[in-house]
């Protein structure tokens, strides 16, 4: 039951990432049409805020799909037992680092809310709005790493590796 909920959560993060990508396109299109009408519309800031949210919401989703870039030059040559230990260590290190980042980004969003910090551009958007999107995205990534660490510690094989059929030497079905 928890597995299904987590998988659904990661999928929702992926959909939110895609929605914010669409927000980038809409902001840019709105700016183009406004300029054609002689109206000043600064959509650069809005597009940048959507980019931050899209990037961080996409981390958990792409991690669970095996889409993060992994350099396995050394780890592929290790004996099976040592490789497993290195995978667990890497996952632990990533979970600790990203959890630390999630904590601090969350505190930053809270401070921005408390101090009513706003962006300096024409839009003057409260900073806590995009920072909350970034914080939730990083928290989701931390959850995905902790989930994977638990999976590895209970004897599972890494689920974050890209499937073999996606490799450059084989055609995608």
C-alpha positions in Angstrom: 0.0 0.0 0.0 2.8 2.4 0.8 4.6 1.4 -2.4 1.6 2.4 -4.5 1.2 5.7 -2.7 4.9 6.5 -3.2 4.8 5.6 -6.8 1.7 7.8 -7.3 3.5 10.6 -5.4 6.5 10.3 -7.8 4.2 10.4 -10.8 2.4 13.5 -9.4 5.8 15.2 -9.1 6.5 14.3 -12.7 3.2 15.8 -13.8 3.8 19.0 -11.7 7.2 19.3 -13.4 5.6 19.1 -16.8 2.9 21.6 -15.8 5.6 24.1 -14.8 7.4 23.5 -18.1 4.1 24.5 -19.7 4.1 27.5 -17.5 7.5 28.5 -18.9 6.0 28.3 -22.4 2.9 30.3 -21.5 4.9 33.0 -19.8 7.1 33.4 -22.9 4.2 33.4 -25.3 2.3 36.0 -23.1 5.4 38.2 -23.2 5.7 37.9 -27.0 2.0 38.8 -27.6 2.2 41.7 -25.1 5.2 43.1 -26.9 3.4 42.8 -30.3 0.7 45.0 -28.8 3.2 47.4 -27.3 2.6 46.4 -23.7 5.4 45.8 -21.3 5.1 42.4 -19.6 8.1 41.0 -17.8 7.6 37.3 -18.0 11.2 36.5 -17.6 10.9 36.2 -13.8 7.8 34.1 -14.0 9.5 31.8 -16.5 12.5 31.5 -14.2 10.4 30.6 -11.2 8.6 28.0 -13.3 12.0 26.6 -14.3 13.1 26.2 -10.7 9.9 24.4 -9.7 10.0 22.2 -12.8 13.6 21.2 -12.2 13.1 20.3 -8.6 9.7 18.5 -9.0 11.3 16.4 -11.8 14.1 15.1 -9.6 12.2 12.4 -7.8 10.3 11.3 -10.9 13.4 11.0 -13.1 15.4 9.2 -10.3 12.7 6.5 -9.9 12.6 6.1 -13.7 16.4 5.6 -14.0 16.8 8.8 -16.0 19.5 10.5 -13.9 22.9 10.4 -15.5 25.1 7.8 -13.8 28.7 7.3 -14.4 29.4 3.6 -13.8 32.9 3.3 -15.1 34.3 2.1 -11.8 31.2 0.6 -10.1 30.5 -1.8 -13.0 34.0 -3.4 -12.5 33.6 -4.1 -8.8 32.8 -7.5 -7.4 29.1 -8.0 -6.7 29.3 -7.7 -2.9 31.5 -4.6 -3.0 29.3 -3.1 -5.7 26.3 -3.5 -3.4 28.0 -1.8 -0.5 29.1 1.1 -2.8 25.5 1.4 -4.1 24.2 1.5 -0.5 26.9 4.1 0.5 26.1 6.3 -2.5 22.4 6.1 -1.7 23.0 6.9 1.9 25.3 9.8 1.1 22.8 11.2 -1.5 19.9 10.9 1.0 21.9 12.7 3.7 23.0 15.5 1.4 19.6 16.0 -0.2 17.8 15.8 3.1 20.1 18.6 4.4 19.3 20.6 1.3 15.6 20.0 1.7 15.7 21.2 5.3 17.6 24.4 4.4 15.5 25.2 1.4 12.4 24.7 3.5 13.8 27.1 6.1 14.6 29.6 3.4 11.0 29.5 2.1 9.7 30.0 5.6 12.0 32.9 6.3 11.0 34.5 2.9 7.3 34.2 4.0 8.0 35.6 7.5 10.0 38.6 6.1 7.6 39.1 3.2 10.6 39.0 0.8 9.6 39.8 -2.8 11.4 39.6 -6.1 13.0 42.8 -7.4 11.5 42.8 -10.9 8.3 44.2 -12.3 6.4 41.2 -11.2 7.3 41.7 -7.5 6.2 38.1 -6.6 6.7 36.9 -3.0 9.8 34.7 -3.0 8.2 32.1 -0.7 5.9 30.9 -3.6 8.6 29.6 -5.9 10.8 28.6 -3.0 8.0 26.4 -1.7 7.9 24.6 -5.0 11.6 24.1 -4.9 11.4 22.9 -1.3 8.6 20.4 -2.0 10.5 19.1 -5.0 13.7 18.6 -3.0 11.8 16.9 -0.2 10.3 14.6 -2.8 13.8 13.7 -4.1 14.9 13.1 -0.5 12.0 10.8 0.0 12.9 8.9 -3.2 16.5 8.5 -2.0 15.4 7.3 1.4 12.9 4.9 -0.2 15.6 3.5 -2.4 18.1 3.3 0.5 15.5 1.3 2.5 14.9 -0.9 -0.6 18.7 -1.6 -1.0 19.2 -2.3 2.7 16.3 -4.9 2.7 18.1 -6.8 -0.1 16.5 -5.3 -3.2 18.5 -4.6 -6.4 18.9 -0.9 -7.4 15.7 0.3 -9.1 17.2 3.6 -10.2 19.3 2.1 -13.0 18.1 2.8 -16.5 16.7 -0.3 -18.2 19.2 -2.0 -20.6 16.9 -1.5 -23.6 17.3 2.3 -23.4 21.1 2.1 -23.8 22.8 3.8 -26.8 23.8 0.6 -28.4 20.3 -0.8 -28.5 17.2 0.6 -30.3 14.3 1.8 -28.1 11.2 -0.4 -28.6 
